[in-house]
Amino acid sequence: MMRQLAVLPVMLLAVLGTLTAGPVRAELQIQITEGVDKAIPVAVVPFGWQGSGTPPPLDAAAIIAADLARSGRYAPMDRQDMLQRPTSSAEVDFGSWRIQNTDVLVIGRVVETGAGQYDLQFQVFDVLRGQQLLGYRQPATTADFRRSSHRAADIIYEKLTGIRGIFSTRIAYITVVRGSGRIAGKTSFRLVVADADGENPKVMVESPEPLMSPTWSPDGRKLAYVSFEAHRSEIYVQDLRSGTRQRVSARPGVNGAPAWSPDGRRLALALSRQDGNLDVYTLDISAQMPTRLTTSPAIDTEPAWSPDGQLIYFTSDATGGPQIYRVPSDGGKIQRVTFEGSYNARPRVSPDGKQLAVVHNDRGNYRIALFDLARSTIQVLTDGRLDESPSFAPNGEVLIYATREGSRGVLATVSADGRIKQRISAVEGDVREPAWSPFSPN
Amino acid sequence: MTSLRTLAAVLVVALVTACAGPSKSTMDDSAAAAAAGSGAASSGVNDGSMGQGGSLDGSMSGSGGALGGPGASQENRVIYFDFDRFDVKPEYNAILQAHSRYLVANPTAHIRLEGHADERGSREYNIGLGEKRAQAVRNVLLLQGATSSQISTVSFGEERPAVIGSDEEAWSLNRRVEIVYGP
């Protein structure tokens, strides 16, 4: 009964979010602030149309070109500069593209295969060699046309770089919109899920009380997060498609920092119980029994699982300032991991398990740094004053994090080698606590 | 509820301003504009003197009613902390004693201690700091005779700043525990 009552308002909010998606659309605007010195010139020619009905409303080639540009590695040619617009390989004149200094050419066609059903047929060419690198057919529907176009970009990117693309992934984040007056103004917290390019934002939860710490289930279908809607911290798990949710922890004291185990069965979390001191626990989601992993009088929080599920990294101030420690996920000996610097907090483990992204105090500035677990070295990636909440893209190539633009909270991405940087700001309010989704199932 | 808390925060700023002499606004635009709208402006808070304005001395020589209990002025219901610290500074002993006297005298009275942190560092760690601060104040009140059933704690970390801004002044006003009377 409790549970059903709790679910109802969220479903109403979800509806409200859809209704108000027009005017309050928290569209994110992405700007590349630093790219690689020599982005590879690529031409993505507008796709042809083969069908009897009306073509789909979206422009697949434009979506693919924008994705490649956002990677920072490719520089797509402006359409008005294209001297030819081939849609089949027979029409391609490599000499002409060479004169225009294009290295990579992408052409394609949208082929109608049924009512509201299509194939995106596309080919990728190495212009210098005059060779086809890839031919592919990606099914699409009217409803998932945008997602399918991102998938096409993923496939092209993987062919060109050897790295799995992340254009069809999503990001979850929190937005905070404060009213105009300090007294009269109402603050609104929203948990939003958008495509990785910031399009298609959907408000999952809206509350006048803080929302925090969104984290993805390994299958990409659910989010766990902290809500203060009951004027205290509680952890919820919410299904993204249906909007239904379950309150999984509302124990006395703090319920915070949820992190999903790689097998999806457990959450690691921070609980204070009665004594007011945070410790790291795991919680079997269906059995609801918490297992305590730390017992120190220090603040132990922000757990993160290693990809194999064996270890949990966490923040602890057991020696004064916050540092990273680790403990076996089934309990055991606690080991300190970071020693360099006065402040290392909120670890996130890279998909290959070899590095931790942390919030690191760099001469008085809070910045995102990568800690190499084998070599115990730390590399600062960002240059802000108050950078926080790093989250790895599922291919490990890029991190998204929260930073400031003036007094506003905005998101930014940085490549793991520190070379490519982007700024992502919302149209209104602050954006914070980004969480990159896992790869979505095909 | 929320608006009361916001009002309280603005009052804190106003009171500090009143005690600190000429105002020097260093808040960001939105906060400065908002503060101006309420007739106050941010001011130099440079040491641990906040929360010990003139009314504290005045009420100490008087009945003591304004120091503790639900009638306490807003500045006597906020305890401030140093960066990354959760020890209660001795200057707050008088305020906390007045609150525990009220709780002892009124066994059915109940307070909520709301712990907060400044915006620096990671958010969940700051939840831990806010909780530690609330617990530190709770422990002082328990030592002074209040009972544990009279006190609940909640930590908002950096999620509910009293003052918007990214400078020492704003940070020092946000590292706090607010004493809220009620269920």
Interface residues (C-beta under 8 A of the other chain):
Chain A: R178 S180 G181 R182 I183 A184 G185 K186 T187 P208 E209 P210 M212 S213 F228 H231 R232 S233 G253 V254 G256 A257 A270 S272 D275 G276 N277 L278 I299 D300 T301 E302 T315 D317 G321 P322 Y343 A345 R346 V359 N361 Y366 R385 L386 E388 S389 R404 G406 S407 E433
Chain B: M1 T2 S3 T6 L7 A9 V10 D28 D29 S30 A31 A34 A35 G37 S38 D84 E119 R120 G121 S122 R123 E124 Y125 I127 G128 L129 E131 K132 A134 Q135 R138 T153 V154 S155 F156 G157 E159 R160 I164 G165 S166
